[in-house]
Amino acid sequence: MKIFSYLFSLSFPRKRESRATNAGLFSSCIPAFVGITLLLFSAAAYAHSYQQGDITIGHAWMRPVPKGVKVGAAYMPLLNWGADDALIAASTPVAEKVEFHNTVKNGDVYEMRQESKVELPKGQPVAMNPKGRHIMLFGVKNEIKPGDKVPLTLEFAKAGKIVVELWAEENAPAHETGH
């Protein structure tokens, strides 16, 4: 709340000014406007991040799943701020089964391998993206269209369960493309 008080204090003159000096009033509003705008944009970006205990989960997303297709994949960045933890299970009402997978290069061929859990060492980011580790959804029950939001429950060994929303997006977010 102190930040709001400070930003709003920048918008209004501290003492009554004459008309001749009110030209400075506009310029004193600029820092408040910029501050409030940045605060709102950062709040909007944070709205799709999740925090529980020592676990932070960034933008969770998936590609749309066309009608008749039964497989989907989910991606998100994970960060553990506390003692080592692990992502041990996941579930969603839109799929029959959820598994953790990792894409690895074996010679000239890329292979997708199932993992029983995803280790989250203290302080080390874990990227779940289309070119590496990700969450597979098998037996997808319905079409998932661009713009849909899909609930996904993640279960951590120490942090417990965290429910996130996967945003169905046609294209990978810029930070996920590896370019």
C-alpha positions in Angstrom: 0.0 0.0 0.0 2.9 2.4 0.6 3.8 2.2 -3.1 0.3 3.4 -4.0 0.5 6.2 -1.5 3.8 7.3 -3.0 2.7 7.1 -6.6 -0.5 9.0 -5.9 1.5 11.6 -3.9 3.5 12.3 -7.1 0.2 13.1 -8.9 -0.9 16.0 -6.8 0.9 19.2 -5.7 1.7 19.4 -2.0 0.6 23.0 -1.7 -1.9 25.1 -3.5 -0.2 26.7 -6.5 -1.3 29.7 -8.5 -2.4 29.3 -12.1 0.9 30.6 -13.3 2.8 27.7 -11.8 0.3 25.0 -12.7 2.2 24.2 -15.8 4.5 22.1 -13.6 1.5 20.1 -12.4 1.4 18.1 -15.7 5.1 17.2 -15.5 4.7 16.1 -11.9 2.0 13.6 -13.0 4.3 11.8 -15.5 6.3 9.9 -12.9 3.0 8.7 -11.2 1.5 7.7 -14.6 4.6 5.8 -15.5 4.8 4.1 -12.1 1.2 3.1 -12.1 1.4 1.8 -15.7 4.5 -0.3 -14.8 2.8 -1.6 -11.7 -0.3 -2.6 -13.6 1.7 -4.4 -16.4 3.8 -6.2 -13.8 0.7 -7.2 -11.9 -0.8 -8.6 -15.1 2.3 -10.6 -15.9 2.4 -11.9 -12.3 -1.3 -12.9 -12.5 -0.3 -15.9 -14.5 2.5 -16.9 -12.2 2.1 -19.1 -9.2 3.8 -19.3 -5.9 3.3 -21.8 -3.1 5.9 -22.2 -0.4 9.3 -22.2 -2.1 8.0 -23.1 -5.5 7.5 -20.5 -8.2 5.8 -21.5 -11.5 5.9 -19.1 -14.4 3.6 -18.8 -17.5 2.0 -22.3 -17.9 0.8 -23.0 -21.5 0.0 -25.6 -24.0 -0.7 -25.7 -27.7 -4.3 -26.2 -28.8 -5.5 -29.7 -29.3 -7.6 -30.2 -32.5 -10.8 -32.2 -32.4 -10.0 -36.0 -32.5 -6.4 -35.6 -31.4 -5.9 -37.4 -28.0 -2.4 -36.1 -27.1 -1.3 -32.7 -25.8 1.7 -31.2 -24.0 2.2 -28.6 -21.4 5.1 -26.2 -20.7 6.2 -23.9 -17.9 9.3 -22.6 -16.1 9.8 -23.8 -12.5 12.0 -22.5 -9.8 12.5 -23.8 -6.3 13.8 -21.3 -3.7 14.0 -23.7 -0.8 15.3 -27.2 0.0 15.5 -29.6 -2.9 12.0 -30.7 -4.1 10.5 -32.8 -6.9 7.5 -32.6 -9.1 6.1 -36.1 -8.5 2.6 -36.2 -10.1 0.2 -34.2 -12.3 -3.4 -34.5 -13.3 -6.1 -32.6 -15.3 -9.8 -33.2 -15.8 -9.3 -32.9 -19.6 -7.0 -35.9 -20.0 -7.1 -39.5 -18.9 -3.4 -39.6 -18.0 -0.5 -37.1 -17.4 3.2 -38.0 -17.6 6.5 -36.2 -17.4 8.8 -36.5 -20.5 12.1 -35.3 -21.6 13.4 -35.0 -25.2 17.0 -36.2 -25.5 19.3 -36.6 -28.5 20.5 -40.1 -29.1 23.1 -39.9 -31.9 21.3 -38.1 -34.8 17.8 -38.9 -33.4 15.7 -37.1 -30.8 13.9 -39.4 -28.5 11.1 -38.7 -26.0 11.6 -40.5 -22.7 9.2 -40.8 -19.8 10.5 -39.6 -16.4 9.0 -40.7 -13.0 9.5 -37.2 -11.5 11.1 -33.9 -12.2 13.9 -32.9 -9.8 13.9 -29.3 -8.6 17.2 -28.5 -7.0 17.4 -25.4 -4.8 17.8 -22.2 -6.7 18.1 -23.8 -10.2 15.5 -23.0 -12.8 13.9 -26.0 -14.5 12.6 -25.2 -18.0 9.7 -27.2 -19.4 9.6 -26.3 -23.0 8.9 -27.9 -26.5 12.5 -28.7 -27.0 13.2 -30.5 -23.7 11.4 -31.5 -20.6 7.6 -31.2 -20.7 4.3 -32.6 -19.4 2.3 -35.0 -21.7 -1.5 -35.2 -21.6 -2.8 -38.5 -22.9 -6.4 -39.3 -23.7 -7.4 -35.7 -24.2 -11.2 -35.8 -23.9 -12.2 -32.7 -26.0 -10.9 -30.2 -28.4 -8.8 -27.5 -26.8 -9.1 -24.2 -28.7 -6.7 -21.2 -28.8 -7.6 -19.1 -25.8 -8.9 -21.9 -23.7 -7.7 -22.3 -20.1 -7.1 -25.8 -18.8 -6.6 -26.6 -15.1 -3.6 -28.7 -14.2 -2.8 -29.9 -10.7 0.9 -30.3 -10.0 2.0 -32.3 -7.0 5.4 -31.6 -5.4 7.0 -33.9 -2.8 7.5 -31.1 -0.3 5.4 -28.1 -1.5 2.2 -30.1 -2.0 -0.3 -29.5 -4.7 -0.5 -26.4 -6.8 -3.3 -25.9 -9.4 -2.3 -23.8 -12.4 -4.1 -22.8 -15.6 -2.6 -23.8 -18.9 -3.3 -21.2 -21.5 -3.9 -22.7 -25.0 -1.7 -20.7 -27.4 -0.9 -21.2 -31.1 2.7 -20.1 -30.8 5.2 -20.6 -28.1 5.9 -17.6 -26.0 9.1 -15.8 -27.2 11.2 -17.0 -24.2 10.2 -20.6 -25.0 11.4 -20.7 -28.6 15.1 -20.9 -27.9 15.8 -18.1 -30.5 
